[in-house]
Amino acid sequence: MTQGAGQGPEVERTATLRDFRVPAYVHETGPYDHGVHPGNAAPPLEEPLEHPEGYTPTQRDLPVINRRGDTLQVAVDPTAVQAPLPATGPGPLFVVGDVHGYLDELVAALQEKGLIDAGGNWCAGTARLWFLGDFTDRGPDGIGVIDLVMRLSAEAAAAGGYCKALMGNHELLLLGAKRFGDTPVNSGAGTATFQAAWLLNGGQKYDMDRLQDHHLQWMARLDAVEEVDGHLLVHSDTTAYLDYGDSIEAVNDTVRETITRNDADEVWDLFRKFTKRFSFRDEGGADAVRSLLDTYGGTRIVHGHSPIPYLLGEVGSEDGEDNGGPHVEGPHVYADGLAIAMDGGVTMAGKLLVQQLPLDI
């Protein structure tokens, strides 16, 4: 599903867009070309990997489906698209869960919410859109997802809104695999490499082949934490953010500085901590959420990373019957109402979630 932009009128560029460093080709408008098939998934490792201590690999509980690169073609009913959003004042706030390369599903979900038009262009005016990280791996077109988000960032800013993104553990993994490859890192449990971990966790050769410097620069500058309208936005359901600072600014600065220093062991430790999960799910989960809210602000935490079916203990059928995948209707609110999970399990044939905040519950 190489979602190359089709030919169409150029989006008007203004001086305010220079900071986005968006490559020229991503300013071409849709429709998206479904003619090229990205079936180049990375081959399996010859030998199984041992998992380092404290690292939670996700291949077994988050399998890569459709390894040929196939994705579901989601038809969007034009009548379901919402009316145009207000053109003045702060716009409504939306968040997007893990995408993992499923570009078709992302486009359909954004269209359904009235955030982009039939050509894939921003049409939501002053709306505010946050992606919670994990754009690549497992699915067929992670680079296409990044290109779309970068382009929407420029278009939304020109319209008076914004489209922003957080750092996910898979962004760290892809950065590490590109920068450090097979360089051994200090995992605390024997030899580990970013390349091996990337392949284990759904790394796609088709993404690596198209990864360019401007993608790497964009990922390396992403924030890890943000607070918007009382919502503390993070990627991972972990308290590991507390290890990197006692304010949002401190955490984001520390993460960027760690990536900039380009030390493989330091970046590995950051990746390992961002891969932890389920801190808010079990007994003491609400207290874990409060520790983050008390430190960084907000009244609710909104995260991706851990798929809702696994938070609920619903893993779908394993008897070979096609039951349509996990049944995810929307975000999952838990931990005494303090946490909102946004990963709908699109990699497991679940649902790619785009949700307006605040929730009514």
C-alpha positions in Angstrom: 0.0 0.0 0.0 2.4 2.6 -1.2 0.3 5.7 -0.6 2.2 8.0 -2.9 0.4 11.3 -3.3 -1.3 11.7 -6.7 -1.1 14.7 -8.9 -3.1 17.7 -7.9 -3.0 21.4 -7.1 -0.2 22.4 -4.8 -1.0 23.4 -1.2 -0.2 27.1 -0.6 3.0 27.5 1.4 3.6 30.3 3.8 6.6 31.6 5.7 5.1 30.0 8.9 5.6 26.5 7.5 9.4 26.5 7.1 10.0 24.9 10.5 8.1 21.8 9.5 10.8 20.9 6.9 8.2 19.0 4.9 9.6 17.5 1.6 8.1 18.9 -1.5 6.5 15.7 -2.6 4.3 15.4 0.4 2.5 18.7 -0.5 0.9 17.0 -3.5 -2.7 16.2 -2.8 -4.6 12.9 -3.2 -6.1 10.6 -4.2 -3.8 8.0 -2.8 -2.4 5.5 -5.2 -3.1 1.9 -4.3 -1.4 0.5 -7.4 1.9 -0.3 -5.8 2.0 -3.2 -3.3 4.5 -2.9 -0.4 4.8 -6.6 0.3 8.5 -6.4 1.4 8.1 -7.3 5.0 11.3 -8.0 6.8 12.3 -11.7 6.9 12.1 -13.6 10.2 15.2 -13.9 12.3 17.1 -17.2 11.9 17.2 -17.7 15.7 14.8 -16.6 18.4 16.0 -13.7 20.5 16.4 -13.6 24.2 14.6 -10.7 25.8 16.7 -8.3 27.9 15.7 -7.8 31.5 13.1 -5.1 31.9 12.3 -5.0 28.1 8.9 -6.1 27.0 8.9 -7.2 23.4 5.5 -7.3 21.8 5.6 -9.6 18.8 3.8 -12.4 20.6 1.1 -10.4 22.1 0.9 -7.9 19.2 1.4 -10.1 16.1 2.0 -8.6 12.7 -1.0 -9.6 10.6 -1.1 -9.8 6.8 2.7 -10.1 6.5 2.3 -9.8 2.7 1.5 -6.2 3.2 -2.2 -6.4 2.6 -4.5 -4.0 4.4 -8.2 -3.6 4.7 -9.7 -1.1 2.2 -12.1 0.9 4.3 -14.8 2.7 2.4 -15.9 6.0 3.8 -19.4 7.1 3.6 -19.4 10.8 2.5 -22.6 11.4 4.4 -20.9 10.4 7.6 -18.3 13.2 7.4 -19.0 15.9 10.0 -19.9 19.4 9.1 -17.0 21.9 8.7 -15.5 23.0 12.0 -15.5 26.6 13.2 -13.0 28.8 11.5 -12.2 31.0 14.4 -11.1 30.5 18.0 -9.5 27.4 19.5 -10.8 24.4 17.7 -11.9 21.0 19.0 -9.2 18.6 20.3 -8.7 15.2 18.7 -6.3 12.4 19.6 -5.2 9.4 17.4 -4.0 6.1 18.8 -1.3 3.8 17.4 -1.2 3.7 13.6 1.6 1.2 12.9 1.7 1.7 9.2 -2.0 1.3 8.5 -2.3 4.3 6.2 -5.7 3.4 4.6 -7.3 2.9 8.0 -5.9 6.2 9.2 -7.1 8.1 6.2 -10.6 6.6 6.6 -10.7 7.4 10.3 -9.6 11.0 9.8 -12.2 11.5 7.0 -14.9 10.0 9.2 -14.2 12.7 11.8 -14.2 15.5 9.2 -10.5 16.3 9.7 -9.4 15.6 6.1 -11.3 15.7 2.8 -11.7 13.1 0.1 -8.3 14.0 -1.3 -6.5 13.6 2.0 -6.2 17.3 2.7 -6.7 19.1 6.0 -10.3 20.5 6.1 -10.8 21.0 9.8 -9.8 24.6 10.2 -8.7 25.4 13.7 -9.1 21.9 15.0 -6.2 20.5 17.1 -5.0 17.0 16.4 -2.5 15.0 18.4 -1.0 11.6 17.4 0.1 9.5 20.4 3.1 7.8 18.6 3.9 4.5 16.9 3.6 5.4 13.2 5.6 2.5 11.8 6.3 -1.3 12.1 3.9 -4.2 11.8 1.7 -2.5 9.1 2.5 -2.0 5.4 3.3 1.7 5.0 4.8 3.4 8.1 6.7 5.9 6.0 3.5 6.8 4.2 1.9 7.5 7.6 4.8 9.8 8.6 4.6 11.7 5.3 0.9 12.2 5.8 1.3 13.5 9.4 4.1 15.8 8.3 2.0 17.3 5.5 -1.1 17.7 7.7 1.0 19.5 10.2 1.8 22.1 7.6 -1.7 22.3 6.3 -3.3 22.6 9.7 -0.9 25.3 10.8 -1.8 27.3 7.6 -5.5 27.0 8.5 -5.0 28.2 12.1 -5.1 24.7 13.7 -2.4 22.2 14.4 -1.4 18.6 13.9 1.2 17.4 16.3 2.8 14.1 17.4 4.4 12.4 20.3 7.4 10.1 20.5 6.5 6.4 20.7 8.7 3.5 21.4 8.6 2.4 17.8 10.0 5.8 16.7 12.9 5.2 19.0 13.3 1.7 17.7 13.4 2.8 14.0 15.8 5.6 14.8 18.0 3.1 16.6 17.9 0.5 13.9 18.9 3.1 11.3 21.6 4.8 13.4 23.1 1.8 15.2 22.2 -1.3 13.2 23.9 -4.4 14.6 26.0 -2.5 17.1 25.8 -4.4 20.4 24.1 -2.5 23.3 24.2 -3.1 27.0 20.9 -4.7 27.6 21.6 -6.1 31.0 20.8 -9.6 29.7 23.3 -10.5 27.1 23.9 -9.1 23.7 21.2 -7.1 22.0 21.0 -4.8 19.0 18.5 -2.3 17.7 18.4 -4.1 14.3 17.4 -7.4 15.9 14.8 -5.7 18.2 13.4 -3.8 15.2 12.9 -7.0 13.2 11.4 -8.8 16.3 8.9 -6.1 16.7 7.5 -5.9 13.2 10.1 -3.9 11.4 9.3 -3.6 7.7 12.0 -3.6 5.1 9.8 -1.4 2.9 9.9 1.3 5.5 13.6 1.1 6.0 14.3 1.3 2.3 12.3 4.6 2.1 13.5 6.1 5.4 15.2 9.5 4.6 17.0 12.1 6.6 14.0 14.4 7.0 12.0 11.5 8.5 14.8 10.9 11.0 15.0 14.6 11.9 11.3 14.8 12.4 11.1 11.8 14.7 14.1 12.9 16.7 12.4 16.2 17.5 9.1 14.8 18.8 8.0 15.5 22.3 7.4 12.7 24.7 4.8 14.3 27.0 2.3 17.1 26.5 -0.7 18.5 28.5 -3.7 19.9 26.6 -7.0 21.0 28.1 -6.4 19.0 31.3 -5.4 15.9 29.3 -1.9 14.6 29.9 -0.8 13.0 26.6 1.8 10.3 26.5 2.5 7.2 24.4 3.2 4.5 26.9 1.2 3.4 29.9 4.2 3.5 32.2 5.6 5.7 35.0 9.0 5.6 33.4 8.6 9.2 32.3 9.3 10.2 35.9 12.9 9.0 35.3 13.5 11.8 32.9 12.4 15.0 34.7 9.9 16.5 37.1 8.2 18.7 34.5 7.0 18.3 30.9 9.7 20.6 29.6 12.4 18.7 31.5 11.2 15.3 30.2 11.0 16.5 26.6 14.5 18.2 26.8 16.0 15.1 28.3 14.6 12.7 25.7 15.8 15.0 22.8 19.3 15.4 24.4 19.6 11.6 24.8 18.8 11.1 21.1 21.1 13.9 20.0 24.1 12.5 22.0 23.8 9.4 19.7 25.0 7.0 22.3 23.6 3.5 21.5 23.4 2.4 25.1 21.6 5.6 26.2 19.0 5.4 23.4 18.5 1.7 24.1 17.7 2.4 27.8 15.3 5.1 26.7 13.6 2.6 24.2 13.5 -0.1 26.9 11.7 2.2 29.4 9.3 3.5 26.8 8.4 -0.1 26.0 7.1 -0.9 29.5 3.3 -1.2 29.8 0.3 -2.0 31.9 1.4 0.3 34.8 -2.2 1.7 35.1 -4.1 -1.6 34.7 -3.9 -3.6 37.9 -4.0 -2.9 41.6 -2.3 0.4 42.3 -2.9 1.5 38.7 -4.9 4.6 39.7 -2.1 5.6 42.1 0.4 5.2 39.3 -1.7 7.6 37.1 -1.9 10.1 39.9 1.9 10.1 40.3 2.1 11.3 36.7 -0.8 13.8 37.0 0.6 15.2 40.2 4.0 15.7 38.6 3.1 17.0 35.1 -0.4 18.3 35.5 -3.8 17.4 34.0 -6.8 15.6 35.4 -6.7 12.5 33.0 -3.9 10.7 31.2 -4.4 9.7 27.6 -2.1 7.0 26.2 -1.6 4.5 23.4 0.9 1.6 23.3 -1.1 -1.1 25.1 -4.0 -2.4 22.9 -7.4 -2.1 24.5 -8.1 -5.9 23.8 -5.2 -6.8 26.0 -6.1 -4.3 28.7 -9.5 -6.0 28.8 -8.1 -9.5 28.5 -9.8 -10.0 25.2 -7.4 -11.5 22.7 -9.8 -12.7 20.1 -10.3 -16.2 18.7 -7.3 -18.6 18.2 -9.3 -21.4 16.7 -8.8 -20.3 13.1 -12.4 -18.9 12.8 -12.7 -15.5 11.3 -14.6 -13.5 13.9 -13.7 -10.1 12.6 -11.0 -9.5 15.2 -11.3 -7.9 18.5 -14.4 -5.8 19.2 -13.2 -2.3 20.0 -15.9 0.4 19.9 -13.9 3.3 21.2 -11.4 4.4 23.9 -11.2 2.5 27.1 -11.5 4.4 30.4 -10.1 2.8 33.4 -7.9 3.3 36.6 -10.8 4.9 38.5 -11.6 7.0 35.4 -8.2 8.6 35.3 -6.8 6.9 32.3 -8.0 6.7 28.6 -6.5 4.1 26.4 -6.4 4.9 22.7 -4.7 1.9 21.0 -7.6 0.1 19.4 -5.5 -2.8 18.2 -5.4 -2.1 14.5 -2.5 -4.6 14.1 -4.9 -7.3 15.3 -7.7 -6.3 13.0 -9.1 -4.1 15.7 -9.9 -0.5 15.2 -7.7 2.6 14.6 -9.1 5.2 17.0 -9.5 8.9 16.4 -11.4 10.5 19.3 -12.5 14.0 20.1 -11.8 15.1 23.7 -13.1 15.5 26.3 -15.0 12.3 26.6 -18.5 12.5 28.0 -17.7 9.9 30.7 
